[in-house]
Amino acid sequence: DTSLAEVNSFSPSVPISPSSMINQYKFEDEPELRDLFITVDDPESHITAIETFITYRVVTKTSRGEFDSSEYEVRRRYQDFLWLKSKLEEAHPTLIIPPLPEKFIMKGMVERFSDEFIETRRKALHKFLNRIADHPTLTFNEDFKIFLTAQAWELSSHKKQGPGLLSRMGQTVRAVASSVRGGVKNRPDMFTEMNNYMETFSQKINVLDKIAHRIYKEEREYFNEMKEYGPIHTLWSASEEDIADSLKGVASCIDKCCKATEKRMAGLSENLLPILHEYVLYSEILMGVLKRRDQIQGELDSKVDASANKKTEKDLFSEEIGKLEDKVECANNALKADWDRWKQNMQCDMRSTFTNVAENNLRYYEECLATWESFLASQTVDLHVEEDSEDRP
């Protein structure tokens, strides 16, 4: 699809090997160029009479002057991350806030609170905070700083200072009223193109995500069957003395291929599936950001229309229109800058991910091929030895 041509094109200046890409990232992320480091680790289960939940340790190291200390350690649960995301969206409606993993895992993948689920979520939460830390605007958000530094009781107290119920209801009513007015009349072409791009991107990335999960499921089924296939040859060798060595050799090859398949599955689970699903969530976030930009534009358009109909209140409307024009300009500029940044990151992530998958596939098939070729070579030598012994008088 031509609208995704940039995703598929490889720039000569970009290293093709994932390992060289990683080296490049490490070079770009040298300590002297960064002043905020965040780690999410040490998941801990909490069981109460009401609920069961997991908290994660969040360790922050920084050299920024606005922080009172150079290192902080706090524990946060998933609801705290949700709160932070909502506060960032509230403060920066047209910035692209990184996605959080969903509250509940996809059916059929892993059980909630299993080690696999907790580790997958920990990695996603770690990435969420570090994407915010690397963002030129979000990283200086006051709620983000409080999230990283406040103890549990302090954070709980700060949450209660948010907008009241009536204020939130007013925001919701305005958003709904704006969304039902119809299409935005004066939307700049750039944002129409963004919207079209995201519709195509969303469709493609959702298809890729579904196919990747299907491949992983089929690979797991193949792996489970292969685990049963090898031992059968070993058992068979006990009752076939003449071909016992060959049957044991086949069993050994299957066992090696089984281990290689398990390693390949781990690569898909750790590298491909999370990246694709993250960008499925990103596509939803971006569609939401574009809608919020349109709502701000729609508010301005409706005020301009009202001003034209009520000339007697022109001075009052002029002041409001001026403020709304500034608001639209700020929203547009924020989204433009974030859009370019997001596309760069997305293209880099996709290149790195798919190149990594391709190299892992090559290693997998080469390993399996070498295993079976070695076995065949040993069988050929044995056949020649037997033939020579039969030819002797």
GURO-531629 format. One record per residue: x, y, z of N, C-alpha, C in turn; residue in three letters. Coordinates in steps of 0.02 Angstrom, whole numbers, plus 50000, padded with zeros to 5 digits. Each point is the difference from the previous one (the first is absolute). Layout:
REM residues N
XYZXYZXYZALA...
REM end
This chain:
REM residues 393
500424994150000499585005950000500445006250000ASP499865004649954500445005849993499995004450061THR499435000050037499965004150060500474997650055SER500224993749994500474997350049500694998949970LEU500135003449944500644999049965500595001650045ALA499915005350041500555002050043500174994750051GLU499504996150020500124994750049500424994549969VAL499894998749935500324994449968500675001849969ASN500155006449993500625002049967500574999850050SER500584997749977500594999650043500485005549979PHE500175004250047500485005349985500714997250002SER500425001849951500694997450000500395002050062PRO499785005550032500375002450059499834996150063SER499464995949997499794996250058500334993250000VAL500334997950053500314993350002499484994649991PRO500174994849963499534994649987500004994950057ILE500584998850028500054994950053499705002650065SER499574996050034499735002250064500535001550051PRO500544996049999500535001250050500325006849990SER500105002049936500305006649987499515005550017SER499344998549992499495004950020500035001150076MET500054994550037500035000550073500615004150020ILE500574998949966500595003950015499895007449988ASN499625001349945499865007049984499575003150055GLN499494996450024499575002650053500415001250063TYR500444995350015500415000950060500435006249995LYS500255001249940500425005949989499595006450009PHE499374999849974499575005950006499775001150072GLU499984994650039499735000450068500565000150053ASP500595002549981500555000350048499795004050061GLU500244998150060499795003350062500055007649997PRO500535002749967500085007250002499475003649958GLU499654996449957499485003049960499314999350032LEU499944996150051499364998950034500075001950074ARG499455002350028500025002050071499444996950041ASP499664994949971499464996750036499984992649981LEU500114995650048500014992849988499484996750045PHE499574995949970499464996850038500014992549989ILE499914996350053499974992749996499374997650036THR499634995649967499424996750031500174992750010VAL500004997750063500184993050013499674997650064ASP500224994150024499794997150064499245000050011ASP499624996549957499274999550011499854996350065PRO499495002350035499834997250066499244999350005GLU499774994050019499284998850006499745002550067SER499395002749999499675002350061499304997050002HIS499844996650054499344996850006499655003050059ILE499415003049988499605002850054499314996649999THR499585001950047499334997050003499585002249941ALA500185005749969499605002849946500284998249931ILE500665000249993500304999149934500694996950004GLU500234997849942500694997849991500315004349946THR500605002750014500315004349950500764999450005PHE500325002649948500744999849996500265007150004ILE500535000950038500365006549999500694998849970THR500275005349970500664999749969500455005450030TYR500624998350008500485005050025500205004649942ARG499975006550012500225004949950500605003750029VAL500584999049970500625003250023500185005449949VAL500115006150026500175005749957500675002850022THR500445001149951500645003350012500045006049954LYS500175005850028499995006149960500525005050024THR500205004449955500455005550018499655006849990SER499344999949991499635006249988499945004150064ARG500045006649992499985004450057499325000550034GLY499464998749962499335000750030499834994250046GLU500414994750001499894994550046500405001250064PHE499704998450057500335001250065500554994950014ASP499974994349968500504994750011500224997349933SER500554996350000500254997149937499724993049988SER499684997150051499744993249992499364999150042GLU499504996749969499374998750033499804992749989TYR499664997350050499734993249993499294999950029GLU499524998449958499304999750022499694993649972VAL499414998350026499634994349974499345002549970ARG499844997649941499405002149965499614994049975ARG499345000650001499574994849972499745002549933ARG499664995649964499785001649932499545006149999TYR499565000650050499545005750003500375006750003GLN500605000050031500405006250004500255001949930ASP500194995049961500225001449931499425002849959PHE499404997250010499415002549965499865007250018LEU500085001650064499895006950023500505004749965TRP500634998049997500515004249967499825001149927LEU499804994849966499835000749928499425004949991LYS499494999450043499425004549993500195007350015SER500465001050048500225006850016500415003049942LYS500404995949968500395002449942499555001849942LEU499484995949988499535001449946499615006450015GLU499835001050064499635005950020500425006349991GLU500644999650017500455005849996500245001349928ALA500064994749961500275000649932499554996349951HIS499405002749985499514996349960500224998349929PRO500475003949971500214998549932500724997649996THR500274997550056500634996349998499854992649999LEU500474996149973499904992849993500274996650064ILE499544998350045500194996850063500144992549986ILE500564997450022500144992849988499454995650029PRO499894994149968499464995650024500204996050061PRO499514998250039500084995350055499734993249978LEU500264994550029499684993549985499294999950027PRO499564996349966499314999750022499944997150071GLU499455001650033499894997750068499964992450002LYS499684997049950499944992749997500344997449938PHE500334994350008500384997049946499524996949949ILE500244999349939499604996949947499834992850018MET499384998149988499774993350017500404994749963LYS500204994850036500344994449969500765000749998GLY500275005950018500735000849998500324997550065MET499925003750053500274997850065499505001850055VAL500054996750056499545001350055500225006250038GLU499505003550025500135006050040500374998050064ARG500505004050019500424998950059500494994249993PHE500034997049940500534995049989500665003749993SER500554996350007500665003249995500105003149931ASP499764996649949500085002649931499615006549991GLU499395000250026499595006049995500325005950037PHE500234998750060500305005350042500635002749967ILE500414995649972500625002249968499865004049937GLU499504997849961499815003649939499765007050019THR499595000550052499755006550022500575004350027ARG500454997050039500565003950028500405003349944ARG500144996249947500385002849944499625005749967LYS499344999249992499595005249969499995006350042ALA499944999250066500005005850045500675003550000LEU500544996149997500675002849996500085004249937HIS499764997349944500055003649937499575006350002LYS499404999650030499545005750005500355005950035PHE500304998750058500325005450038500615002749963LEU500384995749968500605002449966499845003849936ASN499454998349968499795004049942499795007050022ARG499685000550058499825006650027500635003850019ILE500474996550031500625003350022500395002749940ALA499964996649943500375002149940499635005349959ASP499375001450019499605004849962500205007150020HIS500115004549952500255006750016499535004250042PRO499344998549999499515003950039499744996250060THR499794993849988499694996050054500484998950059LEU500644999649985500494998550053500015005350055THR499765006249984500005005450050499315001150030PHE499534995449988499345000650029500034999050076ASN499645004250037500034999950073499714993550029GLU499464997549969499704993850025500474994149989ASP500395000249946500504994849987500535000050055PHE500225006050019500505000650053499724997350066LYS499375001750015499694997550062499934992449998ILE499824997349943499944992749993500664996650016PHE500555003049978500664996950010500275000850071LEU499785005250036500335001750063499574999250062THR499335000749993499575000150060499914993050029ALA499994999750067499844993750033499254998649990GLN499794993950015499324997849984499475004750030ALA500085001950064499505004350031499995007049969TRP500605002449980500045006649968499664999949932GLU500114994649962499694999449935499244999650006LEU499774996150050499284999450012499705006750017SER500345004050039499765006650019499985004649939SER500514999549958500045004249940499444998349950HIS499844993549995499464997949954499335003350019LYS499895000850065499365002850024499945007549983LYS500555003149982499995007149984499825001349927GLN499844994749962499825000649929499345003549992GLY499785001049937499365003449986499424996250031PRO499515003650025499414996950031499554996849950GLY499484996750025499534996449957499655004749951LEU499785005950024499645004649956500465002649944LEU500635001350019500475002349949500114994749947SER500074993750022500104994649952499394999049956ARG499405000750031499394999449961499955005549948MET500215006150019499995005549953500454998849941GLY500604997250013500474998449946499704994749954GLN499674995050029499704994749960499445002749956THR499585004350030499445002849962500265004249941VAL500515004150012500295004049946500294995749945ARG500344994650021500304995549950499484996649957ALA499464997650033499464996849963499655004949954VAL499865006150026499675005149959500425001849939ALA500665000450011500455001749944500024994549948SER499984993750023500074994349954499394999049957SER499405002350023499394998749962499845005849953VAL500425005149999499865005649956500104998349926ARG500354994749986500154998349931500735001149985GLY500184999449938500695000749980500265007050011GLY500655000650009500315006550010500075003449932VAL499765006249996499985003449935500705002449978LYS500385002550047500645003349982500614995950021ASN499934993649999500584995850018500565000849948ARG500615001550020500555000549952500134993349965PRO500245000449938500124993949960500474995250035ASP500495002850036500494995850034499674995050047MET499485002350036499684995750049499514995149967PHE499755001949942499604995249961500454994449975THR500605001849978500484994949978500214995550057GLU500105002950059500174996050060499444995050014MET499395002449997499424995850014499964994249951ASN500115001449935499984994849949500574995050011ASN500595002650017500574995650013499854995350057TYR499715002750055499884996050059499464994749987MET499515001649959499494995049983500314994049965GLU500465001549953500354994749964500474996250046THR500385003950040500484996950046499654995450049PHE499445002450028499624996150048499774993449970SER499765000349939499774993849967500574995149990GLN500575002549976500584995749985500304997050064LYS500085004250051500334997650061499564995050037ILE499335000949997499554995250031500034993249965ASN500055000149933500064993849963500664996550017VAL500555003950002500654997150018499984997050070LEU499675003450046499964997650069499634993450004ASP499444999449964499614993849999500404994349969LYS500345001449944500394994849966500574997650045ILE500345004850033500564998250044499774995650057ALA499415001450029499744995850054499804993149973HIS499754999849939499834993549971500634995849986ARG500535003449975500634996549989500284997350066ILE499965004150052500264997850065499604994050026TYR499345000249992499584994550023500164993649962LYS500085000549934500164994149959500704997350018GLU500465004650014500684998050019499984996350067GLU499595002250046499944996650065499714993049991ARG499494999449957499694993549988500524995249969GLU500395002649952500534996149968500524997750052TYR500185004750044500494998550052499754994550047PHE499365000450021499724995150045499974993149968ASN499844999749936499994993649965500704997249992GLU500495004449985500684997749990500304997350065MET499785002650058500244997550064499804992750011LYS499434998149971499774993050006500314995549946GLU500225003149946500254996249941500674996750014TYR500455003850034500684997350012500014993950044GLY499685000150059500024994250045499724993649968PRO499545000649953499734994149967500554996249963ILE500455003849967500564996749964500474996650049HIS500095003050058500444996950051499694993450025THR499365000150013499664993850021500014994749945LEU499915002349939500014995349943500684996649993TRP500545003850013500684997349992500124994050046SER499644999750057500094994450047499774993449971ALA499555000249951499744993749971500264998749929SER500435004549975500284999049932500765000350005GLU500314994450014500724999950013500405002249939GLU499784998049939500395001449940500015007549982ASP499475003550017499985007249982499965004350063ILE500214997350056499965003650064500395006549998ALA500624999849972500415006149999499695005449957ASP499724997949943499685004949956499395003250033SER499604996050034499415002750034500205004750057LEU500524998250036500245004550053500275006549970LYS500324999549941500255006049966499445004649979GLY499454997049975499415004049981499715003550063VAL499954996250054499745002850063500435005850024ALA500664999349993500465005350020499905006349957SER499924999049935499895005649954499355003750016CYS499484996150014499355003050016500065004050065ILE500374997350048500095003550064500365006749990ASP500525000049957500375006349986499565005049964LYS499604997649952499555004549963499455002650046CYS499814995950048499495002050048500255005850043CYS500624999550022500315005450040500075006449958LYS500194999249936500065005849956499335003349989ALA499474995949994499325002749991499785003950061THR500164997350059499815003350062500355006950005GLU500635000149979500375006350000499705005049951LYS499804997549942499695004349950499335002850025ARG499614995750034499375002350029500115005550052MET500524999350039500165005050051500165006749966ALA500364999749943500165006049963499375003549974GLY499524996049975499375002949976499625003150058LEU499984996450056499615002350058500305006350031SER500665000550000500335005550035500125006149955GLU500094998849934500205005449956499475002249950ASN499674995149966499535001949948499315001850028LEU499704995450039499315001150022499915006450041LEU500445001550048499895006250039500055006349958PRO500465000249952500095006049958499395001149957ILE499764994649967499415000749957499395002350041LEU499924996950058499415001850041500065007150027HIS500615002150016500095006950024499775004949946GLU500154998549937499805004749947499274999349981TYR499694994350016499264999649996499705005050049VAL500275000250061499775004750051500165007249980LEU500595001049970500195006649977499515002649947TYR499784995649956499535002149947499355002650031SER499774996750054499405002350034500125006850034GLU500595000750030500175006250034500035005849951ILE500314998849942500075005349951499335002149971LEU499564995249989499335001849976499655004450052MET500104998450064499725004150054500295007050001GLY500675000549990500335006649999499735004249943VAL499924997049941499745003749942499285002450012LEU499604995950035499325002050017500005005950048LYS500464999850049500035005550048500225006549966ARG500464999449952500205005949962499415002849961ARG499604995549970499415002249963499485003250046ASP499954997650062499535003050048500205007250016GLN500655001250008500245006850013499865004449940ILE500134997349940499865003749938499255001449994GLN499594994950017499285000849995499745005350047GLY500315000550060499805005150048500135007049972GLU500575000749967500165006449968499515001649943LEU499874995049957499555001049943499315002150023ASP499744996750053499335001750024499975007050029SER500565002150033500025006750029500035005349944LYS500374998549946500035004749943499315000649968VAL499644994449993499325000249972499545004050044ASP500064999150066499565003750047500155007449997ALA500645001749990500195007149996499705003349939SER499974996349945499725002749938499255001350007ALA499674996050041499275000650009499805005150053ASN500475001750044499845004650055500505005849998LYS499895004549955500465005649991500015004850059LYS499455000150039499975004650058500504998250054THR500194993550003500474997850052500694998549969GLU500165003749947500614998649962500645000550043LYS500035005250043500615000950041500114994150047ASP499464997650031500054994250045500234993849962LEU499704999049942500184994149960500725000549974PHE500225006049984500685000949973500534997750051SER499885001750064500484997850052500004992450006GLU499414997050000499954992750006500314996649939GLU499865002849941500274997149938500765000450000ILE500275005650023500735000750004500314994750044GLY499694998750058500264994750045499954993149968LYS499444998849965499914993549968500484999149942LEU500155005449964500484999649945500704998250026GLU500185003050058500644998350031500014992650022ASP499424997850027499954993150024500074995149942LYS499675001649943500044995749940500714999949973VAL500335005849999500685000349975500484995950043GLU499925000650066500424996050046499874992649990CYS499374998149993499824993049990500304997449935ALA499945004049947500264997949935500764999150002ASN500355004950030500734999750003500234994150042ASN499654998750055500194994350043499924993549963ALA499454999349964499874993749964500484999149941LEU500155005549965500474999549943500674997450023LYS500275003050053500664998050025499994992850025ALA499464998250037499954993250027499894994849944ASP499645002049949499874995549943500654997949967TRP500435004949985500644998649967500434995550044ASP500005001550065500404996150047499744992950005ARG499334999250003499704993450005500144995849937TRP499945003149941500124996349938500734997549996LYS500465004250022500704998150000500124993950045GLN499725000550061500084994550048499664993649975ASN499405000749970499644994349975500384996549945MET500265003949952500374997049944500634996550024GLN500335003150049500614997050029499834993450036CYS499465000150040499784994050036499824994449951ASP499645001749947499794994949951500594997049963MET500475004349979500604997549966500384995150046ARG500125002350061500384996050047499644993450015SER499345000350011499624994050018499994994949944THR499835002149939499944995349945500684997449977PHE500525004250005500674997649984500224994850051THR499845001350063500174995350053499654993349991ASN499355000349982499624993849987500314996249941VAL500185003649947500294996749941500664996550017ALA500425003450040500644997050018499904994050047GLU499515000450045499864994450044499734994049960ASN499595001449950499754994649957500574996649962ASN500465004149974500574997149964500414995550046LEU500145002550060500394995950048499644993550016ARG499345000550009499604994150017500044994749945TYR499875002049938500014995249945500704997349986TYR500515004250008500694997749990500184994850053GLU499785001350063500154995350054499654993349988GLU499375000249981499634993849987500294996249940CYS500175003849947500294996949940500674996650016LEU500425003650039500654997150018499914993750042ALA499504999950043499874994150042499844993949957THR499545000949952499794994449958500544998049949TRP500385004949975500554998449953500544995950035GLU500145001750062500504996250038499774992850010SER499354999250016499734993350008500024996049935PHE499815003149945500024996549935500714998049981LEU500485004550014500704998449984500244993950039ALA499794999550064500204994250040499694993649974SER499385000549975499674994149973500314997849934GLN500235004849960500334998449936500654996450013THR500395002250049500634996650018499874992950022VAL499484999050041499834993350024499814995449943ASP499635002749951499794996049942500614997749960LEU500475004749990500614998249961500414994750036HIS500035000450066500374995050039499684993249992VAL499334999850003499654993649993500094997049930GLU499965004349949500084997749931500694997049989GLU500535003550028500684997649992500104993250033ASP499694999250059500084993750036499644994249963SER499455001749965499644994749963500384998049937GLU500385004749970500374998549939500624995750013ASP500244999850062500604996150015499854992549997ARG500484995849972499894992749996500024996950068PRO
REM end
